[in-house]
Amino acid sequence: MDRAQAYQLMVQHTPSVSLQRHMLNVEAAMRWYARHFGEDEERYAVTGLLHDFDYELHPQEHPTWGVTYLREHTDVTPDVLDAIMGHASYTGTPRESRLARTLFAVDELTGLVQAAALIRPDKSVKALEFASLNKRFRNRAFAAGVNREEVEQGAQELGIPLDQHMQNVLSAMQQMEP
């Protein structure tokens, strides 16, 4: 499956613009890390775009419903399916590949970056500074739904210091097309 096909599938199954934006943000962070690690950027992008495509319509079965659908109706590779399962800790799926660890590491953090951008007057991530993001991360009352422990665990699983990981994801989202 290529990026265009993944995007169409994501839009088809995700009516919410905010959830679509989340998956686009995760795609951007995944692309950034693919370049950083010298990995296949398209595979990382597809993983980011599809990781929550089933969440809105099948929240109680997420991500199992989505992985089953992808397995039965697409040519998505097993490593992508494993990464999608592994991004949800409650599935108990081990994150054995760098792809899986990267998806887990960026998922929650992109939500925090987006929330920090939305409180800015211009509501844009472009001018968001790391110091502001870091302050929001430390304030657990801000974007309380963001699981800080998973953000920290994700950075640890990638072997990247938390501050550097936060800067990497912020940079990735700032480089997105407008």
CNS distance restraints for C-alpha pairs under 8 A (distance, minus, plus):
assign (resid   1 and name CA) (resid   5 and name CA) 6.16 0.50 0.50
assign (resid   1 and name CA) (resid   6 and name CA) 6.62 0.50 0.50
assign (resid   1 and name CA) (resid  46 and name CA) 7.56 0.50 0.50
assign (resid   1 and name CA) (resid  74 and name CA) 7.03 0.50 0.50
assign (resid   1 and name CA) (resid  75 and name CA) 5.89 0.50 0.50
assign (resid   1 and name CA) (resid  76 and name CA) 5.68 0.50 0.50
assign (resid   2 and name CA) (resid   6 and name CA) 6.27 0.50 0.50
assign (resid   2 and name CA) (resid  42 and name CA) 6.86 0.50 0.50
assign (resid   2 and name CA) (resid  43 and name CA) 7.80 0.50 0.50
assign (resid   2 and name CA) (resid  46 and name CA) 6.77 0.50 0.50
assign (resid   3 and name CA) (resid   7 and name CA) 6.01 0.50 0.50
assign (resid   3 and name CA) (resid  42 and name CA) 6.47 0.50 0.50
assign (resid   3 and name CA) (resid  45 and name CA) 6.67 0.50 0.50
assign (resid   3 and name CA) (resid  46 and name CA) 5.43 0.50 0.50
assign (resid   4 and name CA) (resid   8 and name CA) 6.29 0.50 0.50
assign (resid   5 and name CA) (resid   9 and name CA) 6.25 0.50 0.50
assign (resid   6 and name CA) (resid  10 and name CA) 6.07 0.50 0.50
assign (resid   6 and name CA) (resid  46 and name CA) 5.85 0.50 0.50
assign (resid   6 and name CA) (resid  49 and name CA) 6.43 0.50 0.50
assign (resid   6 and name CA) (resid  50 and name CA) 6.44 0.50 0.50
assign (resid   7 and name CA) (resid  11 and name CA) 6.20 0.50 0.50
assign (resid   7 and name CA) (resid  46 and name CA) 7.92 0.50 0.50
assign (resid   7 and name CA) (resid  49 and name CA) 6.47 0.50 0.50
assign (resid   7 and name CA) (resid  50 and name CA) 7.84 0.50 0.50
assign (resid   8 and name CA) (resid  12 and name CA) 6.02 0.50 0.50
assign (resid   9 and name CA) (resid  13 and name CA) 6.27 0.50 0.50
assign (resid   9 and name CA) (resid  50 and name CA) 7.89 0.50 0.50
assign (resid   9 and name CA) (resid  53 and name CA) 7.62 0.50 0.50
assign (resid  10 and name CA) (resid  14 and name CA) 5.85 0.50 0.50
assign (resid  10 and name CA) (resid  20 and name CA) 7.36 0.50 0.50
assign (resid  10 and name CA) (resid  49 and name CA) 6.68 0.50 0.50
assign (resid  10 and name CA) (resid  50 and name CA) 6.12 0.50 0.50
assign (resid  10 and name CA) (resid  53 and name CA) 5.03 0.50 0.50
assign (resid  11 and name CA) (resid  15 and name CA) 6.70 0.50 0.50
assign (resid  11 and name CA) (resid  20 and name CA) 6.98 0.50 0.50
assign (resid  11 and name CA) (resid  53 and name CA) 7.90 0.50 0.50
assign (resid  13 and name CA) (resid  53 and name CA) 6.00 0.50 0.50
assign (resid  13 and name CA) (resid  54 and name CA) 6.40 0.50 0.50
assign (resid  13 and name CA) (resid  56 and name CA) 7.78 0.50 0.50
assign (resid  13 and name CA) (resid  57 and name CA) 7.12 0.50 0.50
assign (resid  14 and name CA) (resid  19 and name CA) 7.08 0.50 0.50
assign (resid  14 and name CA) (resid  20 and name CA) 6.56 0.50 0.50
assign (resid  14 and name CA) (resid  53 and name CA) 5.99 0.50 0.50
assign (resid  14 and name CA) (resid  54 and name CA) 7.17 0.50 0.50
assign (resid  14 and name CA) (resid  55 and name CA) 7.89 0.50 0.50
assign (resid  14 and name CA) (resid  56 and name CA) 6.17 0.50 0.50
assign (resid  14 and name CA) (resid  57 and name CA) 7.33 0.50 0.50
assign (resid  15 and name CA) (resid  20 and name CA) 7.81 0.50 0.50
assign (resid  15 and name CA) (resid  56 and name CA) 7.74 0.50 0.50
assign (resid  16 and name CA) (resid  20 and name CA) 6.26 0.50 0.50
assign (resid  16 and name CA) (resid  56 and name CA) 7.65 0.50 0.50
assign (resid  17 and name CA) (resid  21 and name CA) 6.06 0.50 0.50
assign (resid  18 and name CA) (resid  22 and name CA) 6.27 0.50 0.50
assign (resid  19 and name CA) (resid  23 and name CA) 6.39 0.50 0.50
assign (resid  20 and name CA) (resid  24 and name CA) 6.27 0.50 0.50
assign (resid  21 and name CA) (resid  25 and name CA) 6.09 0.50 0.50
assign (resid  22 and name CA) (resid  26 and name CA) 6.20 0.50 0.50
assign (resid  22 and name CA) (resid 110 and name CA) 7.17 0.50 0.50
assign (resid  22 and name CA) (resid 111 and name CA) 6.82 0.50 0.50
assign (resid  23 and name CA) (resid  27 and name CA) 6.04 0.50 0.50
assign (resid  23 and name CA) (resid  48 and name CA) 6.05 0.50 0.50
assign (resid  23 and name CA) (resid  49 and name CA) 4.99 0.50 0.50
assign (resid  23 and name CA) (resid  50 and name CA) 7.25 0.50 0.50
assign (resid  23 and name CA) (resid  51 and name CA) 7.38 0.50 0.50
assign (resid  23 and name CA) (resid  52 and name CA) 6.93 0.50 0.50
assign (resid  23 and name CA) (resid  53 and name CA) 7.96 0.50 0.50
assign (resid  24 and name CA) (resid  28 and name CA) 6.25 0.50 0.50
assign (resid  24 and name CA) (resid  48 and name CA) 7.29 0.50 0.50
assign (resid  24 and name CA) (resid  49 and name CA) 6.11 0.50 0.50
assign (resid  25 and name CA) (resid  29 and name CA) 6.39 0.50 0.50
assign (resid  25 and name CA) (resid 110 and name CA) 6.23 0.50 0.50
assign (resid  25 and name CA) (resid 173 and name CA) 6.13 0.50 0.50
assign (resid  26 and name CA) (resid  30 and name CA) 6.01 0.50 0.50
assign (resid  26 and name CA) (resid  48 and name CA) 5.10 0.50 0.50
assign (resid  26 and name CA) (resid  49 and name CA) 6.98 0.50 0.50
assign (resid  26 and name CA) (resid 103 and name CA) 7.70 0.50 0.50
assign (resid  26 and name CA) (resid 106 and name CA) 6.43 0.50 0.50
assign (resid  26 and name CA) (resid 107 and name CA) 6.02 0.50 0.50
assign (resid  26 and name CA) (resid 110 and name CA) 6.29 0.50 0.50
assign (resid  27 and name CA) (resid  31 and name CA) 6.09 0.50 0.50
assign (resid  27 and name CA) (resid  44 and name CA) 7.26 0.50 0.50
assign (resid  27 and name CA) (resid  45 and name CA) 4.81 0.50 0.50
assign (resid  27 and name CA) (resid  46 and name CA) 7.22 0.50 0.50
assign (resid  27 and name CA) (resid  47 and name CA) 7.37 0.50 0.50
assign (resid  27 and name CA) (resid  48 and name CA) 4.24 0.50 0.50
assign (resid  27 and name CA) (resid  49 and name CA) 5.49 0.50 0.50
assign (resid  28 and name CA) (resid  32 and name CA) 6.23 0.50 0.50
assign (resid  28 and name CA) (resid  45 and name CA) 7.20 0.50 0.50
assign (resid  28 and name CA) (resid  48 and name CA) 7.88 0.50 0.50
assign (resid  28 and name CA) (resid 172 and name CA) 5.69 0.50 0.50
assign (resid  28 and name CA) (resid 173 and name CA) 5.95 0.50 0.50
assign (resid  28 and name CA) (resid 176 and name CA) 6.48 0.50 0.50
assign (resid  29 and name CA) (resid  33 and name CA) 6.28 0.50 0.50
assign (resid  29 and name CA) (resid 106 and name CA) 6.49 0.50 0.50
assign (resid  29 and name CA) (resid 110 and name CA) 7.77 0.50 0.50
assign (resid  29 and name CA) (resid 168 and name CA) 7.78 0.50 0.50
assign (resid  29 and name CA) (resid 169 and name CA) 5.42 0.50 0.50
assign (resid  29 and name CA) (resid 172 and name CA) 5.14 0.50 0.50
assign (resid  29 and name CA) (resid 173 and name CA) 6.50 0.50 0.50
assign (resid  30 and name CA) (resid  34 and name CA) 6.06 0.50 0.50
assign (resid  30 and name CA) (resid  41 and name CA) 7.71 0.50 0.50
assign (resid  30 and name CA) (resid  44 and name CA) 5.38 0.50 0.50
assign (resid  30 and name CA) (resid  45 and name CA) 5.87 0.50 0.50
assign (resid  30 and name CA) (resid  47 and name CA) 7.95 0.50 0.50
assign (resid  30 and name CA) (resid  48 and name CA) 6.19 0.50 0.50
assign (resid  30 and name CA) (resid 102 and name CA) 6.93 0.50 0.50
assign (resid  30 and name CA) (resid 103 and name CA) 6.82 0.50 0.50
assign (resid  30 and name CA) (resid 106 and name CA) 7.35 0.50 0.50
assign (resid  31 and name CA) (resid  35 and name CA) 6.30 0.50 0.50
assign (resid  31 and name CA) (resid  41 and name CA) 5.32 0.50 0.50
assign (resid  31 and name CA) (resid  42 and name CA) 7.56 0.50 0.50
assign (resid  31 and name CA) (resid  44 and name CA) 5.96 0.50 0.50
assign (resid  31 and name CA) (resid  45 and name CA) 5.60 0.50 0.50
assign (resid  31 and name CA) (resid 172 and name CA) 7.90 0.50 0.50
assign (resid  32 and name CA) (resid  36 and name CA) 6.21 0.50 0.50
assign (resid  32 and name CA) (resid 168 and name CA) 7.70 0.50 0.50
assign (resid  32 and name CA) (resid 169 and name CA) 7.77 0.50 0.50
assign (resid  32 and name CA) (resid 172 and name CA) 5.64 0.50 0.50
assign (resid  33 and name CA) (resid  37 and name CA) 5.96 0.50 0.50
assign (resid  33 and name CA) (resid 102 and name CA) 7.39 0.50 0.50
assign (resid  34 and name CA) (resid  38 and name CA) 5.75 0.50 0.50
assign (resid  34 and name CA) (resid  39 and name CA) 4.63 0.50 0.50
assign (resid  34 and name CA) (resid  40 and name CA) 6.09 0.50 0.50
assign (resid  34 and name CA) (resid  41 and name CA) 5.07 0.50 0.50
assign (resid  34 and name CA) (resid  44 and name CA) 6.30 0.50 0.50
assign (resid  35 and name CA) (resid  39 and name CA) 6.20 0.50 0.50
assign (resid  35 and name CA) (resid  40 and name CA) 7.79 0.50 0.50
assign (resid  35 and name CA) (resid  41 and name CA) 6.50 0.50 0.50
assign (resid  39 and name CA) (resid  44 and name CA) 7.94 0.50 0.50
assign (resid  40 and name CA) (resid  44 and name CA) 6.46 0.50 0.50
assign (resid  41 and name CA) (resid  45 and name CA) 6.04 0.50 0.50
assign (resid  42 and name CA) (resid  46 and name CA) 6.13 0.50 0.50
assign (resid  43 and name CA) (resid  47 and name CA) 6.24 0.50 0.50
assign (resid  43 and name CA) (resid  80 and name CA) 7.55 0.50 0.50
assign (resid  44 and name CA) (resid  48 and name CA) 6.29 0.50 0.50
assign (resid  44 and name CA) (resid  99 and name CA) 6.79 0.50 0.50
assign (resid  45 and name CA) (resid  49 and name CA) 6.19 0.50 0.50
assign (resid  46 and name CA) (resid  50 and name CA) 6.11 0.50 0.50
assign (resid  47 and name CA) (resid  51 and name CA) 5.87 0.50 0.50
assign (resid  47 and name CA) (resid  80 and name CA) 5.81 0.50 0.50
assign (resid  47 and name CA) (resid  83 and name CA) 7.46 0.50 0.50
assign (resid  47 and name CA) (resid  84 and name CA) 6.97 0.50 0.50
assign (resid  47 and name CA) (resid 103 and name CA) 7.59 0.50 0.50
assign (resid  48 and name CA) (resid 103 and name CA) 6.79 0.50 0.50
assign (resid  49 and name CA) (resid  53 and name CA) 7.36 0.50 0.50
assign (resid  50 and name CA) (resid  84 and name CA) 7.76 0.50 0.50
assign (resid  51 and name CA) (resid  63 and name CA) 7.53 0.50 0.50
assign (resid  51 and name CA) (resid  84 and name CA) 5.11 0.50 0.50
assign (resid  51 and name CA) (resid  87 and name CA) 7.79 0.50 0.50
assign (resid  52 and name CA) (resid  56 and name CA) 7.99 0.50 0.50
assign (resid  52 and name CA) (resid  62 and name CA) 7.65 0.50 0.50
assign (resid  52 and name CA) (resid  63 and name CA) 7.04 0.50 0.50
assign (resid  52 and name CA) (resid  66 and name CA) 7.87 0.50 0.50
assign (resid  53 and name CA) (resid  66 and name CA) 6.95 0.50 0.50
assign (resid  54 and name CA) (resid  58 and name CA) 5.59 0.50 0.50
assign (resid  54 and name CA) (resid  59 and name CA) 7.15 0.50 0.50
assign (resid  54 and name CA) (resid  62 and name CA) 6.24 0.50 0.50
assign (resid  54 and name CA) (resid  63 and name CA) 6.77 0.50 0.50
assign (resid  54 and name CA) (resid  65 and name CA) 6.83 0.50 0.50
assign (resid  54 and name CA) (resid  66 and name CA) 5.17 0.50 0.50
assign (resid  55 and name CA) (resid  59 and name CA) 4.62 0.50 0.50
assign (resid  55 and name CA) (resid  61 and name CA) 7.96 0.50 0.50
assign (resid  55 and name CA) (resid  62 and name CA) 5.49 0.50 0.50
assign (resid  55 and name CA) (resid  63 and name CA) 7.05 0.50 0.50
assign (resid  58 and name CA) (resid  62 and name CA) 5.98 0.50 0.50
assign (resid  58 and name CA) (resid  65 and name CA) 7.02 0.50 0.50
assign (resid  61 and name CA) (resid  65 and name CA) 5.40 0.50 0.50
assign (resid  62 and name CA) (resid  66 and name CA) 6.51 0.50 0.50
assign (resid  63 and name CA) (resid  67 and name CA) 6.19 0.50 0.50
assign (resid  63 and name CA) (resid  84 and name CA) 6.89 0.50 0.50
assign (resid  63 and name CA) (resid  85 and name CA) 5.95 0.50 0.50
assign (resid  63 and name CA) (resid  88 and name CA) 7.24 0.50 0.50
assign (resid  64 and name CA) (resid  68 and name CA) 6.09 0.50 0.50
assign (resid  64 and name CA) (resid  85 and name CA) 6.86 0.50 0.50
assign (resid  65 and name CA) (resid  69 and name CA) 6.15 0.50 0.50
assign (resid  66 and name CA) (resid  70 and name CA) 6.06 0.50 0.50
assign (resid  67 and name CA) (resid  71 and name CA) 6.00 0.50 0.50
assign (resid  67 and name CA) (resid  81 and name CA) 5.84 0.50 0.50
assign (resid  67 and name CA) (resid  84 and name CA) 7.20 0.50 0.50
assign (resid  67 and name CA) (resid  85 and name CA) 7.15 0.50 0.50
assign (resid  68 and name CA) (resid  72 and name CA) 6.17 0.50 0.50
assign (resid  69 and name CA) (resid  73 and name CA) 5.88 0.50 0.50
assign (resid  69 and name CA) (resid  74 and name CA) 7.82 0.50 0.50
assign (resid  70 and name CA) (resid  74 and name CA) 5.16 0.50 0.50
assign (resid  70 and name CA) (resid  75 and name CA) 7.44 0.50 0.50
assign (resid  70 and name CA) (resid  76 and name CA) 6.44 0.50 0.50
assign (resid  70 and name CA) (resid  81 and name CA) 7.76 0.50 0.50
assign (resid  71 and name CA) (resid  75 and name CA) 7.06 0.50 0.50
assign (resid  71 and name CA) (resid  76 and name CA) 6.78 0.50 0.50
assign (resid  71 and name CA) (resid  81 and name CA) 7.71 0.50 0.50
assign (resid  76 and name CA) (resid  80 and name CA) 6.60 0.50 0.50
assign (resid  76 and name CA) (resid  81 and name CA) 7.07 0.50 0.50
assign (resid  77 and name CA) (resid  81 and name CA) 6.52 0.50 0.50
assign (resid  78 and name CA) (resid  82 and name CA) 6.06 0.50 0.50
assign (resid  79 and name CA) (resid  83 and name CA) 6.16 0.50 0.50
assign (resid  79 and name CA) (resid  97 and name CA) 7.63 0.50 0.50
assign (resid  79 and name CA) (resid  99 and name CA) 7.68 0.50 0.50
assign (resid  79 and name CA) (resid 100 and name CA) 7.84 0.50 0.50
assign (resid  80 and name CA) (resid  84 and name CA) 6.24 0.50 0.50
assign (resid  80 and name CA) (resid  99 and name CA) 7.54 0.50 0.50
assign (resid  80 and name CA) (resid 100 and name CA) 7.63 0.50 0.50
assign (resid  81 and name CA) (resid  85 and name CA) 6.29 0.50 0.50
assign (resid  82 and name CA) (resid  86 and name CA) 5.99 0.50 0.50
assign (resid  82 and name CA) (resid  93 and name CA) 7.41 0.50 0.50
assign (resid  82 and name CA) (resid  95 and name CA) 7.64 0.50 0.50
assign (resid  82 and name CA) (resid 100 and name CA) 6.94 0.50 0.50
assign (resid  83 and name CA) (resid  87 and name CA) 6.19 0.50 0.50
assign (resid  83 and name CA) (resid  95 and name CA) 6.72 0.50 0.50
assign (resid  83 and name CA) (resid  97 and name CA) 7.66 0.50 0.50
assign (resid  83 and name CA) (resid  99 and name CA) 6.34 0.50 0.50
assign (resid  83 and name CA) (resid 100 and name CA) 3.91 0.50 0.50
assign (resid  83 and name CA) (resid 101 and name CA) 7.49 0.50 0.50
assign (resid  83 and name CA) (resid 103 and name CA) 6.76 0.50 0.50
assign (resid  83 and name CA) (resid 104 and name CA) 7.95 0.50 0.50
assign (resid  84 and name CA) (resid  88 and name CA) 7.49 0.50 0.50
assign (resid  84 and name CA) (resid 100 and name CA) 7.17 0.50 0.50
assign (resid  84 and name CA) (resid 103 and name CA) 7.64 0.50 0.50
assign (resid  85 and name CA) (resid  91 and name CA) 6.67 0.50 0.50
assign (resid  85 and name CA) (resid  93 and name CA) 6.12 0.50 0.50
assign (resid  86 and name CA) (resid  91 and name CA) 6.90 0.50 0.50
assign (resid  86 and name CA) (resid  92 and name CA) 7.17 0.50 0.50
assign (resid  86 and name CA) (resid  93 and name CA) 4.80 0.50 0.50
assign (resid  86 and name CA) (resid  94 and name CA) 5.96 0.50 0.50
assign (resid  86 and name CA) (resid  95 and name CA) 5.49 0.50 0.50
assign (resid  86 and name CA) (resid 100 and name CA) 6.28 0.50 0.50
assign (resid  86 and name CA) (resid 104 and name CA) 7.10 0.50 0.50
assign (resid  87 and name CA) (resid  95 and name CA) 7.89 0.50 0.50
assign (resid  87 and name CA) (resid 100 and name CA) 6.90 0.50 0.50
assign (resid  87 and name CA) (resid 101 and name CA) 7.87 0.50 0.50
assign (resid  87 and name CA) (resid 103 and name CA) 6.18 0.50 0.50
assign (resid  87 and name CA) (resid 104 and name CA) 4.52 0.50 0.50
assign (resid  87 and name CA) (resid 107 and name CA) 7.61 0.50 0.50
assign (resid  88 and name CA) (resid  92 and name CA) 7.86 0.50 0.50
assign (resid  88 and name CA) (resid  93 and name CA) 7.97 0.50 0.50
assign (resid  88 and name CA) (resid 104 and name CA) 7.65 0.50 0.50
assign (resid  89 and name CA) (resid  93 and name CA) 7.12 0.50 0.50
assign (resid  95 and name CA) (resid 100 and name CA) 5.14 0.50 0.50
assign (resid  95 and name CA) (resid 101 and name CA) 5.57 0.50 0.50
assign (resid  96 and name CA) (resid 100 and name CA) 6.68 0.50 0.50
assign (resid  96 and name CA) (resid 101 and name CA) 7.26 0.50 0.50
assign (resid  97 and name CA) (resid 101 and name CA) 6.32 0.50 0.50
assign (resid  98 and name CA) (resid 102 and name CA) 5.93 0.50 0.50
assign (resid  98 and name CA) (resid 158 and name CA) 7.46 0.50 0.50
assign (resid  99 and name CA) (resid 103 and name CA) 6.29 0.50 0.50
assign (resid 100 and name CA) (resid 104 and name CA) 6.31 0.50 0.50
assign (resid 101 and name CA) (resid 105 and name CA) 6.05 0.50 0.50
assign (resid 101 and name CA) (resid 154 and name CA) 6.74 0.50 0.50
assign (resid 101 and name CA) (resid 157 and name CA) 6.29 0.50 0.50
assign (resid 101 and name CA) (resid 158 and name CA) 6.25 0.50 0.50
assign (resid 102 and name CA) (resid 106 and name CA) 6.19 0.50 0.50
assign (resid 102 and name CA) (resid 154 and name CA) 7.37 0.50 0.50
assign (resid 102 and name CA) (resid 158 and name CA) 6.67 0.50 0.50
assign (resid 103 and name CA) (resid 107 and name CA) 5.96 0.50 0.50
assign (resid 104 and name CA) (resid 108 and name CA) 7.62 0.50 0.50
assign (resid 104 and name CA) (resid 150 and name CA) 7.91 0.50 0.50
assign (resid 104 and name CA) (resid 154 and name CA) 5.88 0.50 0.50
assign (resid 105 and name CA) (resid 109 and name CA) 7.21 0.50 0.50
assign (resid 105 and name CA) (resid 150 and name CA) 7.42 0.50 0.50
assign (resid 105 and name CA) (resid 151 and name CA) 6.03 0.50 0.50
assign (resid 105 and name CA) (resid 153 and name CA) 7.37 0.50 0.50
assign (resid 105 and name CA) (resid 154 and name CA) 3.75 0.50 0.50
assign (resid 105 and name CA) (resid 155 and name CA) 5.79 0.50 0.50
assign (resid 105 and name CA) (resid 157 and name CA) 7.64 0.50 0.50
assign (resid 105 and name CA) (resid 158 and name CA) 7.28 0.50 0.50
assign (resid 106 and name CA) (resid 110 and name CA) 5.98 0.50 0.50
assign (resid 106 and name CA) (resid 151 and name CA) 7.49 0.50 0.50
assign (resid 106 and name CA) (resid 154 and name CA) 7.33 0.50 0.50
assign (resid 106 and name CA) (resid 169 and name CA) 6.96 0.50 0.50
assign (resid 107 and name CA) (resid 111 and name CA) 7.03 0.50 0.50
assign (resid 108 and name CA) (resid 112 and name CA) 6.73 0.50 0.50
assign (resid 108 and name CA) (resid 146 and name CA) 5.92 0.50 0.50
assign (resid 108 and name CA) (resid 147 and name CA) 6.56 0.50 0.50
assign (resid 108 and name CA) (resid 148 and name CA) 7.87 0.50 0.50
assign (resid 108 and name CA) (resid 150 and name CA) 7.16 0.50 0.50
assign (resid 108 and name CA) (resid 151 and name CA) 6.13 0.50 0.50
assign (resid 109 and name CA) (resid 113 and name CA) 6.32 0.50 0.50
assign (resid 109 and name CA) (resid 146 and name CA) 7.50 0.50 0.50
assign (resid 109 and name CA) (resid 151 and name CA) 5.93 0.50 0.50
assign (resid 109 and name CA) (resid 166 and name CA) 7.31 0.50 0.50
assign (resid 109 and name CA) (resid 169 and name CA) 7.44 0.50 0.50
assign (resid 110 and name CA) (resid 114 and name CA) 6.12 0.50 0.50
assign (resid 110 and name CA) (resid 169 and name CA) 6.91 0.50 0.50
assign (resid 110 and name CA) (resid 170 and name CA) 7.87 0.50 0.50
assign (resid 110 and name CA) (resid 173 and name CA) 7.98 0.50 0.50
assign (resid 111 and name CA) (resid 115 and name CA) 6.13 0.50 0.50
assign (resid 111 and name CA) (resid 146 and name CA) 6.81 0.50 0.50
assign (resid 112 and name CA) (resid 116 and name CA) 6.11 0.50 0.50
assign (resid 112 and name CA) (resid 133 and name CA) 7.94 0.50 0.50
assign (resid 112 and name CA) (resid 136 and name CA) 7.97 0.50 0.50
assign (resid 112 and name CA) (resid 137 and name CA) 7.31 0.50 0.50
assign (resid 112 and name CA) (resid 143 and name CA) 6.58 0.50 0.50
assign (resid 112 and name CA) (resid 146 and name CA) 6.36 0.50 0.50
assign (resid 113 and name CA) (resid 117 and name CA) 6.22 0.50 0.50
assign (resid 113 and name CA) (resid 125 and name CA) 7.40 0.50 0.50
assign (resid 113 and name CA) (resid 133 and name CA) 6.69 0.50 0.50
assign (resid 113 and name CA) (resid 170 and name CA) 6.62 0.50 0.50
assign (resid 114 and name CA) (resid 118 and name CA) 6.22 0.50 0.50
assign (resid 114 and name CA) (resid 125 and name CA) 6.93 0.50 0.50
assign (resid 115 and name CA) (resid 119 and name CA) 6.78 0.50 0.50
assign (resid 115 and name CA) (resid 143 and name CA) 6.57 0.50 0.50
assign (resid 116 and name CA) (resid 120 and name CA) 7.11 0.50 0.50
assign (resid 116 and name CA) (resid 125 and name CA) 7.85 0.50 0.50
assign (resid 116 and name CA) (resid 128 and name CA) 7.72 0.50 0.50
assign (resid 116 and name CA) (resid 132 and name CA) 7.84 0.50 0.50
assign (resid 116 and name CA) (resid 133 and name CA) 6.37 0.50 0.50
assign (resid 116 and name CA) (resid 136 and name CA) 6.89 0.50 0.50
assign (resid 117 and name CA) (resid 123 and name CA) 5.21 0.50 0.50
assign (resid 117 and name CA) (resid 124 and name CA) 5.24 0.50 0.50
assign (resid 117 and name CA) (resid 125 and name CA) 4.82 0.50 0.50
assign (resid 117 and name CA) (resid 128 and name CA) 6.36 0.50 0.50
assign (resid 118 and name CA) (resid 122 and name CA) 7.85 0.50 0.50
assign (resid 118 and name CA) (resid 123 and name CA) 4.33 0.50 0.50
assign (resid 118 and name CA) (resid 124 and name CA) 6.67 0.50 0.50
assign (resid 118 and name CA) (resid 125 and name CA) 7.90 0.50 0.50
assign (resid 119 and name CA) (resid 123 and name CA) 6.15 0.50 0.50
assign (resid 120 and name CA) (resid 124 and name CA) 6.85 0.50 0.50
assign (resid 120 and name CA) (resid 128 and name CA) 8.00 0.50 0.50
assign (resid 124 and name CA) (resid 128 and name CA) 7.26 0.50 0.50
assign (resid 125 and name CA) (resid 170 and name CA) 7.86 0.50 0.50
assign (resid 125 and name CA) (resid 173 and name CA) 7.04 0.50 0.50
assign (resid 125 and name CA) (resid 174 and name CA) 5.85 0.50 0.50
assign (resid 126 and name CA) (resid 173 and name CA) 7.87 0.50 0.50
assign (resid 126 and name CA) (resid 174 and name CA) 4.83 0.50 0.50
assign (resid 126 and name CA) (resid 175 and name CA) 7.81 0.50 0.50
assign (resid 127 and name CA) (resid 174 and name CA) 7.93 0.50 0.50
assign (resid 128 and name CA) (resid 132 and name CA) 6.94 0.50 0.50
assign (resid 128 and name CA) (resid 133 and name CA) 7.25 0.50 0.50
assign (resid 129 and name CA) (resid 133 and name CA) 6.44 0.50 0.50
assign (resid 130 and name CA) (resid 134 and name CA) 5.95 0.50 0.50
assign (resid 130 and name CA) (resid 166 and name CA) 7.76 0.50 0.50
assign (resid 130 and name CA) (resid 167 and name CA) 6.32 0.50 0.50
assign (resid 130 and name CA) (resid 170 and name CA) 7.46 0.50 0.50
assign (resid 131 and name CA) (resid 135 and name CA) 6.13 0.50 0.50
assign (resid 132 and name CA) (resid 136 and name CA) 6.28 0.50 0.50
assign (resid 133 and name CA) (resid 137 and name CA) 6.15 0.50 0.50
assign (resid 134 and name CA) (resid 138 and name CA) 6.29 0.50 0.50
assign (resid 134 and name CA) (resid 163 and name CA) 7.80 0.50 0.50
assign (resid 134 and name CA) (resid 166 and name CA) 7.89 0.50 0.50
assign (resid 135 and name CA) (resid 139 and name CA) 6.35 0.50 0.50
assign (resid 136 and name CA) (resid 140 and name CA) 7.56 0.50 0.50
assign (resid 136 and name CA) (resid 142 and name CA) 6.13 0.50 0.50
assign (resid 137 and name CA) (resid 142 and name CA) 7.53 0.50 0.50
assign (resid 137 and name CA) (resid 148 and name CA) 7.42 0.50 0.50
assign (resid 140 and name CA) (resid 144 and name CA) 5.79 0.50 0.50
assign (resid 140 and name CA) (resid 148 and name CA) 7.90 0.50 0.50
assign (resid 147 and name CA) (resid 151 and name CA) 6.54 0.50 0.50
assign (resid 148 and name CA) (resid 152 and name CA) 6.20 0.50 0.50
assign (resid 149 and name CA) (resid 153 and name CA) 5.98 0.50 0.50
assign (resid 150 and name CA) (resid 154 and name CA) 5.83 0.50 0.50
assign (resid 151 and name CA) (resid 155 and name CA) 6.41 0.50 0.50
assign (resid 152 and name CA) (resid 156 and name CA) 6.26 0.50 0.50
assign (resid 152 and name CA) (resid 162 and name CA) 6.33 0.50 0.50
assign (resid 153 and name CA) (resid 157 and name CA) 6.07 0.50 0.50
assign (resid 154 and name CA) (resid 158 and name CA) 6.26 0.50 0.50
assign (resid 155 and name CA) (resid 159 and name CA) 6.15 0.50 0.50
assign (resid 155 and name CA) (resid 160 and name CA) 5.35 0.50 0.50
assign (resid 155 and name CA) (resid 161 and name CA) 6.32 0.50 0.50
assign (resid 155 and name CA) (resid 162 and name CA) 5.47 0.50 0.50
assign (resid 155 and name CA) (resid 165 and name CA) 6.15 0.50 0.50
assign (resid 156 and name CA) (resid 160 and name CA) 6.13 0.50 0.50
assign (resid 156 and name CA) (resid 161 and name CA) 6.99 0.50 0.50
assign (resid 156 and name CA) (resid 162 and name CA) 7.40 0.50 0.50
assign (resid 160 and name CA) (resid 164 and name CA) 6.61 0.50 0.50
assign (resid 160 and name CA) (resid 165 and name CA) 6.04 0.50 0.50
assign (resid 161 and name CA) (resid 165 and name CA) 6.16 0.50 0.50
assign (resid 162 and name CA) (resid 166 and name CA) 6.12 0.50 0.50
assign (resid 163 and name CA) (resid 167 and name CA) 6.23 0.50 0.50
assign (resid 164 and name CA) (resid 168 and name CA) 6.07 0.50 0.50
assign (resid 165 and name CA) (resid 169 and name CA) 6.28 0.50 0.50
assign (resid 166 and name CA) (resid 170 and name CA) 6.10 0.50 0.50
assign (resid 167 and name CA) (resid 171 and name CA) 6.01 0.50 0.50
assign (resid 168 and name CA) (resid 172 and name CA) 6.15 0.50 0.50
assign (resid 169 and name CA) (resid 173 and name CA) 6.22 0.50 0.50
assign (resid 170 and name CA) (resid 174 and name CA) 6.14 0.50 0.50
assign (resid 171 and name CA) (resid 175 and name CA) 6.22 0.50 0.50
assign (resid 172 and name CA) (resid 176 and name CA) 6.73 0.50 0.50
